[in-house]
């Protein structure tokens, strides 16, 4: 999984406001993984002493002033001929379709942005690119809000190398372009080719084109980007793709819903300290001819991925896993996420090929993987030989449960990744599955229906039924209560104490201080249930000493 490319109408989010949003997300997440949206929704459509323009593509007139609903403009070409300034707004009439490309001129600021939004009653205004390179293009501008729009870009997708996007933000000359908010939009039917043009790199070209895309040249990038509450469906390539030539700072991607995506769901390339939270990605990697995952980062540092749900990743023919720690990544945190029914598994470790990488420092904790499978002998957690190894990764207090009948491998390490696996619950199908990992260490994990080929035995291994309340029924982070532990579970207070453990579990329970935690993603007390605990069909020896 590699990328080779170089490259709130009441006010925009400046650096301090963006920090406030991140802190609010963290605060809400600390209270409950099912907490409502903490991102402020923009409601004001104009600013005092600044201009508001109206567009009605059904009944407007380009010769009109455009400054009132009764004197609205008619075409996107007219809108694109105007240079907007800070505080301006351009509003499209609801329930009306506009054909063409919206490529406005002029920049706002983080404190006083320019807004593109909707007016009137009815459904969101539809902007249809009809096969253009992109429907909405923000090219070498900054300080923009795009919200409450429906966006499509349908066209023939069978010609190799044809790239299309719904929203394309490009920066070729502004350094760190600042102040972008993309929120509450519905983006659908964006058709771009899954195949590269003749002679071009598949990875290079097929990571371009998609629903929402930020790209720049090598010396430029972005600072202060909020992408929130958008719905994306039927997008042939990337869902949300961010790639700045210089590290993107102040990036928040939250509460977006992506479904039926041809390639990757959400990708952050060259990001620094991004918050990617509360997103739901389902049915992805549907037509990709390159490697695609649900949510991941490349060459990024300090990003946090939490409270996301990724499901139904297909393998066509590569990858299809929910999450990925990839080339150049450092100090990522994946926590409180759900992964289920992904044919490519839960997690991949895939550094760039070459000499051993420096210590990675990434952490994967308090996640739940349900019925993820792994085609072609790869693992639910996979470190494949086509990648370089990741070093110094901590994977602890996760719950990995699968009854996928075709699964044979729970964890497979063929690239020399060095991982510390601690306090995880690992439950394989009744027929059993294997762990094959010589470089890593294992301690205080619970195993059921799992056999191991590892460097040394797990000194605190438990082999037995973890006594879940009702496993196999989760469809979101809010419906994963079946992975709580029943009273009498052997996993309760059987784990190893971990310093700097995050403070809470998947369900919001506080972690014990100076006491042994539970094994797995649930840290609360045992749940009393009258239904008897099922007896395991197979109790393979796990990684315990013989």
C-alpha positions in Angstrom: 0.0 0.0 0.0 2.0 2.9 -1.2 1.5 6.3 -2.9 4.1 7.6 -5.2 2.6 11.0 -6.0 4.5 14.3 -5.4 2.6 16.5 -5.4 -19.1 27.2 8.9 -20.3 30.2 7.4 -20.2 31.9 10.8 -16.4 31.8 10.4 -13.7 29.4 9.2 -11.5 27.4 11.5 -8.3 29.2 12.2 -5.4 27.5 14.0 -6.9 28.1 17.4 -10.4 27.2 16.4 -9.1 24.0 14.7 -7.4 23.1 17.9 -10.7 23.7 19.7 -12.5 21.3 17.3 -9.9 18.6 17.9 -10.1 19.0 21.7 -13.9 18.9 21.5 -13.8 15.7 19.5 -11.4 14.2 22.1 -13.7 15.4 24.9 -16.8 14.0 23.4 -15.1 10.7 22.5 -13.9 10.4 26.1 -17.5 10.6 27.3 -18.8 8.0 24.9 -17.9 6.5 21.6 -21.5 7.1 20.6 -21.5 10.8 21.5 -23.1 13.1 18.9 -21.2 15.4 16.6 -18.9 17.8 18.3 -18.1 19.7 15.2 -19.9 23.1 15.0 -22.2 23.3 12.1 -22.2 26.6 10.1 -25.5 28.3 10.0 -24.9 31.9 9.0 -24.9 32.6 5.2 -23.2 36.0 5.1 -21.1 38.5 6.9 -21.9 42.1 7.6 -20.5 44.5 5.0 -19.7 41.6 2.6 -21.5 40.4 -0.5 -24.0 37.5 -0.9 -24.6 36.2 -4.4 -27.4 33.9 -5.5 -27.4 31.4 -8.3 -30.6 29.8 -9.8 -29.6 27.6 -12.7 -33.3 27.1 -13.7 -34.6 30.6 -13.7 -31.7 33.0 -13.1 -30.2 35.6 -15.5 -26.5 36.2 -15.9 -27.2 39.8 -16.8 -28.8 40.3 -13.3 -26.9 41.7 -10.3 -26.9 38.3 -8.5 -27.2 40.1 -5.2 -30.7 38.8 -4.3 -32.8 35.7 -4.8 -35.0 37.6 -7.2 -32.0 38.7 -9.3 -30.0 35.5 -9.3 -27.4 34.4 -11.8 -28.1 31.5 -14.0 -24.8 29.7 -15.0 -21.7 28.4 -13.3 -19.7 30.2 -16.0 -21.0 33.5 -14.7 -20.1 32.5 -11.1 -16.6 31.5 -12.2 -16.0 34.9 -13.8 -16.3 36.8 -10.5 -13.4 37.2 -8.1 -14.7 36.8 -4.5 -13.2 38.3 -1.4 -13.1 37.5 2.3 -16.6 37.2 3.8 -18.4 36.8 0.5 -21.0 34.0 -0.1 -22.3 32.4 -3.2 -25.5 30.5 -2.6 -27.2 28.0 -5.0 -30.9 27.5 -5.0 -32.1 24.2 -3.5 -33.8 21.6 -5.7 -32.1 23.0 -8.8 -29.5 21.4 -11.0 -26.4 23.3 -12.3 -24.4 21.7 -15.1 -20.7 22.3 -15.5 -17.7 23.2 -13.3 -17.7 25.4 -10.3 -14.2 26.9 -10.2 -14.4 30.2 -8.3 -11.7 32.9 -8.1 -10.5 34.7 -5.0 -9.4 33.7 -1.5 -10.7 34.2 2.0 -8.9 33.8 5.3 -9.3 31.4 8.1 -11.0 34.1 10.2 -13.2 35.4 7.3 -13.7 32.7 4.6 -15.7 32.7 1.4 -18.6 30.3 1.5 -20.4 28.3 -1.2 -23.7 26.9 0.1 -27.5 26.8 -0.5 -30.5 28.9 -0.1 -34.3 28.3 -0.3 -36.2 25.2 0.5 -36.0 21.7 -0.8 -33.2 19.2 -1.5 -29.6 20.3 -1.8 -28.7 22.1 -5.0 -27.1 19.7 -7.5 -23.8 20.5 -9.2 -23.2 18.0 -12.0 -19.8 18.0 -13.7 -20.9 15.6 -16.4 -17.5 14.0 -16.9 -15.2 17.0 -16.3 -11.9 16.6 -14.4 -13.7 17.8 -11.3 -17.1 19.4 -10.5 -15.9 21.7 -7.8 -12.4 23.0 -8.2 -10.6 25.2 -5.7 -7.4 25.9 -7.6 -4.7 28.0 -5.9 -7.2 29.7 -3.6 -7.7 29.4 0.2 -10.1 30.3 2.9 -13.2 28.5 1.4 -16.2 26.7 2.9 -18.2 24.3 0.7 -21.3 22.9 2.3 -24.8 21.7 1.8 -24.3 20.8 -1.9 -25.0 17.7 -3.9 -22.2 16.9 -6.3 -21.9 14.4 -9.1 -19.5 13.8 -11.9 -20.7 10.9 -14.1 -19.1 9.9 -17.3 -17.6 6.9 -19.1 -15.1 5.2 -16.7 -13.7 2.5 -19.0 -11.0 4.6 -20.7 -7.6 4.1 -18.9 -6.2 7.1 -17.3 -9.4 9.2 -17.2 -9.5 10.9 -13.8 -12.5 12.7 -12.3 -13.3 14.1 -8.8 -16.3 15.5 -7.0 -14.4 18.2 -5.1 -10.7 18.9 -6.1 -8.6 21.3 -4.0 -5.3 22.0 -5.7 -2.3 24.0 -4.5 0.6 24.7 -6.9 1.9 28.0 -5.6 0.6 29.1 -2.2 2.9 27.3 0.2 0.7 26.1 3.0 -2.8 27.0 1.8 -5.0 27.7 4.8 -8.6 27.4 5.9 -10.7 24.8 4.1 -14.0 23.4 5.4 -15.9 20.8 3.4 -19.0 19.8 5.3 -22.5 18.4 4.9 -22.2 17.6 1.2 -23.6 14.6 -0.7 -21.2 13.4 -3.3 -22.2 10.5 -5.6 -21.6 8.9 -8.9 -18.1 10.1 -9.5 -16.8 8.0 -12.4 -13.0 7.8 -12.8 -11.0 5.0 -14.4 -9.6 2.3 -12.1 -6.8 1.7 -14.6 -3.7 3.9 -15.5 -3.1 5.3 -18.9 -0.6 3.3 -21.0 2.9 3.6 -19.7 1.8 5.3 -16.4 2.2 3.9 -12.9 -0.9 2.2 -11.6 -0.2 3.4 -8.0 0.4 6.9 -9.3 -2.6 7.4 -11.4 -5.2 5.3 -9.6 -4.6 7.2 -6.3 -6.0 10.2 -8.2 -9.6 10.9 -8.8 -12.4 10.4 -6.3 -15.0 12.1 -4.1 -12.9 14.7 -2.1 -9.3 15.2 -3.1 -6.6 17.6 -1.9 -3.4 17.6 -3.9 -0.4 19.9 -4.3 3.0 20.1 -5.8 6.1 19.1 -3.8 6.7 22.5 -2.2 3.1 23.3 -1.3 0.5 21.9 1.0 -2.4 22.7 3.4 -2.9 24.0 6.9 -6.3 23.9 8.6 -8.6 21.4 6.8 -12.0 20.3 8.1 -13.8 17.5 6.2 -17.0 16.6 8.2 -20.5 15.2 7.9 -20.2 14.4 4.2 -21.9 11.4 2.5 -20.1 9.8 -0.4 -21.4 6.9 -2.4 -20.8 5.3 -5.8 -17.3 6.8 -6.2 -15.1 4.8 -8.6 -11.7 5.6 -7.0 -10.7 7.3 -3.8 -13.2 8.4 -1.3 -11.4 11.1 0.7 -7.7 11.6 -0.3 -5.3 14.2 1.2 -1.8 14.6 -0.2 0.2 17.7 0.4 3.7 18.0 -0.8 4.6 19.4 2.6 3.0 18.0 5.8 -0.6 18.8 6.2 -1.3 20.3 9.6 -4.6 21.0 11.3 -6.4 18.1 9.4 -9.7 16.9 10.8 -11.7 14.2 9.0 -14.8 13.3 11.0 -18.3 11.9 10.9 -18.2 11.2 7.2 -20.1 8.2 5.7 -18.6 6.5 2.6 -20.2 3.5 0.8 -19.6 1.8 -2.5 -16.1 3.1 -3.0 -14.0 1.7 -5.8 -10.6 2.2 -4.1 -9.5 3.5 -0.7 -12.0 5.0 1.8 -9.9 7.7 3.6 -6.2 8.3 3.0 -4.0 10.9 4.6 -0.6 11.3 2.9 2.1 13.5 4.5 -0.1 14.6 7.4 1.0 15.7 10.8 -1.2 15.3 13.9 -4.4 14.6 12.0 -7.6 13.6 13.7 -9.6 11.0 11.8 -12.6 10.0 13.8 -16.2 8.8 13.8 -16.2 7.9 10.0 -18.0 4.9 8.6 -16.6 3.2 5.5 -18.4 0.3 3.9 -18.0 -1.7 0.6 -14.7 -0.4 -0.6 -11.9 -1.6 -2.9 -14.7 -2.7 -5.2 -13.0 -2.1 -8.6 -9.4 -1.1 -7.7 -6.6 -2.7 -9.6 -4.1 -1.4 -7.1 -3.8 -1.8 -3.3 -6.5 -0.2 -1.3 -7.6 -0.1 2.4 -10.4 1.4 4.4 -8.7 4.1 6.4 -4.9 4.7 6.5 -2.0 7.1 6.3 1.2 7.2 4.4 4.4 9.1 5.4 2.5 10.7 8.3 3.3 11.5 11.9 1.2 11.6 15.0 -2.2 11.0 13.3 -5.0 9.6 15.5 -7.7 7.3 14.1 -10.5 6.6 16.5 -14.2 5.6 16.7 -14.2 4.7 13.0 -16.1 1.7 11.5 -14.8 -0.1 8.4 -16.6 -3.0 6.8 -16.9 -5.1 3.6 -13.6 -4.4 2.1 -13.3 -6.5 -1.0 -10.1 -8.0 -2.4 -9.8 -7.1 -6.0 -7.2 -8.5 -6.2 -5.1 -6.8 -3.4 -5.5 -5.7 0.2 -9.1 -4.8 1.3 -8.2 -4.5 5.0 -9.7 -2.0 7.3 -6.6 -0.2 8.6 -3.0 0.1 7.6 0.3 1.4 9.1 2.3 2.2 5.9 5.5 3.5 4.6 7.1 6.4 6.5 4.4 6.5 9.2 5.5 7.4 12.7 3.6 7.5 16.1 0.1 6.8 14.7 -2.6 5.7 17.1 -5.5 3.5 16.1 -8.0 3.2 18.9 -11.7 2.4 19.6 -12.3 1.4 16.0 -14.5 -1.4 14.6 -13.6 -3.6 11.7 -15.9 -6.3 10.4 -16.5 -8.5 7.3 -13.4 -7.3 5.5 -12.0 -9.8 3.1 -8.5 -8.3 3.5 -8.5 -8.5 7.3 -8.3 -5.9 10.1 -4.8 -4.4 9.9 -1.7 -4.4 7.6 1.9 -3.5 8.5 3.6 -2.4 5.3 6.7 -0.2 5.3 8.4 0.7 2.0 10.8 -2.0 0.8 14.5 -1.5 1.5 16.7 -1.3 4.6 15.1 -1.8 8.0 13.0 1.2 9.0 13.6 3.2 12.2 11.4 2.5 15.2 7.8 3.3 14.2 6.2 4.0 17.6 2.7 3.4 16.4 0.0 2.0 18.8 -3.1 -0.1 18.0 -5.3 -0.5 21.0 -8.9 -1.1 22.2 -10.2 -2.0 18.7 -12.7 -4.8 17.8 -12.3 -6.9 14.7 -15.3 -9.1 13.9 -15.4 -11.8 11.2 -12.6 -10.3 9.2 -11.1 -12.8 6.8 -7.9 -12.9 4.9 -7.7 -14.3 1.3 -4.7 -16.0 -0.2 -3.3 -17.2 3.1 -2.8 -13.7 4.5 -3.7 -12.8 8.1 -6.4 -10.8 9.8 -3.3 -8.9 10.9 -0.9 -9.1 8.1 2.7 -8.1 7.4 3.1 -9.2 3.8 6.4 -10.0 2.1 5.9 -7.4 -0.6 6.4 -4.7 2.0 9.2 -3.7 4.3 8.9 -4.4 8.0 7.6 -2.0 10.6 9.6 -1.8 13.8 8.5 -1.0 17.4 4.7 -1.3 16.9 2.5 -2.0 20.0 -0.7 -3.9 19.6 -2.5 -4.3 22.8 -6.0 -4.8 24.4 -7.8 -5.5 21.1 -10.5 -8.0 20.6 -10.2 -10.1 17.4 -13.0 -12.5 16.8 -13.8 -14.3 13.5 -16.0 -17.2 12.5 -15.2 -16.8 8.8 -15.0 -20.4 7.7 -12.4 -19.8 4.9 -10.0 -18.2 7.4 -6.8 -20.1 8.1 -4.4 -17.4 9.4 -5.1 -15.0 12.3 -1.7 -13.2 12.1 1.0 -13.6 9.5 4.4 -11.8 9.5 6.6 -12.3 6.4 8.3 -9.0 6.3 10.2 -8.9 9.6 7.9 -6.5 11.4 8.7 -6.3 15.1 5.5 -6.0 17.2 4.6 -6.3 20.9 1.3 -8.2 21.2 -0.1 -7.8 24.7 -3.5 -8.3 26.3 -5.3 -9.2 23.1 -8.2 -11.6 22.8 -7.8 -13.7 19.7 -10.6 -16.1 18.7 -10.4 -18.1 15.5 -13.1 -20.2 13.7 -14.1 -23.6 15.1 -11.8 -25.3 12.6 -8.8 -23.4 14.0 -6.4 -20.9 12.5 -2.7 -20.1 12.9 -0.4 -17.3 14.1 2.9 -17.3 12.2 5.3 -14.6 13.5 8.9 -15.3 14.5 10.1 -11.7 15.0 7.4 -10.4 17.4 6.7 -11.0 21.1 3.5 -12.2 22.8 2.4 -11.8 26.4 -0.8 -12.1 28.4 -3.1 -12.8 25.4 -6.1 -15.0 25.4 -6.4 -17.6 22.6 -9.2 -19.8 21.4 -9.0 -22.0 18.3 -5.6 -20.7 17.5 -2.2 -22.4 17.1 1.1 -20.6 16.9 4.4 -20.6 15.2 6.3 -18.0 17.1 9.7 -17.2 18.5 8.8 -18.0 22.1 5.7 -18.9 24.2 3.4 -16.3 25.6 4.4 -16.2 29.4 0.9 -15.2 30.5 -1.2 -17.0 27.9 -4.8 -18.0 28.6 -6.3 -20.7 26.4 -10.1 -20.8 26.7 -13.4 -19.1 26.0 -13.4 -15.4 26.8 -17.1 -15.5 27.6 -18.4 -12.7 25.4 -22.0 -11.5 26.0 -23.0 -11.9 22.3 -20.2 -11.9 19.8 -20.7 -11.5 16.0 -23.5 -8.9 16.1 -21.7 -5.6 15.8 -22.6 -3.3 12.9 -21.3 0.0 14.3 -19.2 1.2 17.2 -22.5 1.8 19.0 -23.7 -1.9 18.6 -20.6 -3.7 19.8 -21.8 -4.4 23.3 -21.7 -8.2 22.5 -17.9 -8.0 23.1 -18.2 -7.1 26.8 -17.2 -10.0 29.1 -19.5 -12.0 31.2 -19.0 -12.6 34.9 -16.5 -15.3 35.3 -14.6 -14.6 32.1 -11.0 -15.8 32.4 -9.9 -12.5 30.7 -11.1 -10.3 33.6 -8.1 -8.7 35.4 -5.7 -11.2 33.7 -3.8 -8.7 31.6 -0.5 -7.0 32.0 -0.3 -3.4 33.2 0.7 -1.0 30.4 2.0 2.5 31.0 0.4 5.4 29.1 -2.5 3.1 28.1 -5.0 5.7 26.9 -7.1 6.0 30.0 -10.3 4.3 28.7 -11.5 1.3 26.8 -13.6 0.8 23.6 -16.8 1.4 25.6 -15.7 4.4 27.6 -14.8 2.5 30.8 -11.9 3.9 32.7 -8.8 1.7 32.9 -7.6 0.5 36.3 -4.8 2.4 37.9 -1.9 0.3 39.1 -4.0 -2.9 38.8 -4.1 -5.6 36.2 -6.5 -4.8 33.3 -8.8 -7.1 31.5 -7.5 -8.8 28.4 -9.3 -7.4 25.3 -11.0 -4.2 24.4 -13.5 -4.2 27.3 -12.3 -3.1 30.7 -15.5 -3.0 32.8 -16.7 -5.5 35.3 -18.2 -8.9 34.3 -21.7 -8.7 32.9 -24.3 -11.1 34.5 -26.1 -13.2 31.9 -28.4 -16.1 32.4 -27.5 -17.7 29.1 -24.8 -20.3 29.8 -21.4 -19.8 28.2 -20.9 -22.0 25.2 -18.2 -24.6 25.3 -15.5 -24.2 22.7 -15.3 -26.7 19.9 -11.6 -26.6 19.5 -9.0 -25.5 22.1 -5.8 -25.3 20.1 -2.8 -24.5 22.4 -2.5 -20.8 21.6 0.9 -19.4 22.2 1.2 -20.9 25.6 4.2 -22.9 26.7 3.7 -26.7 26.1 
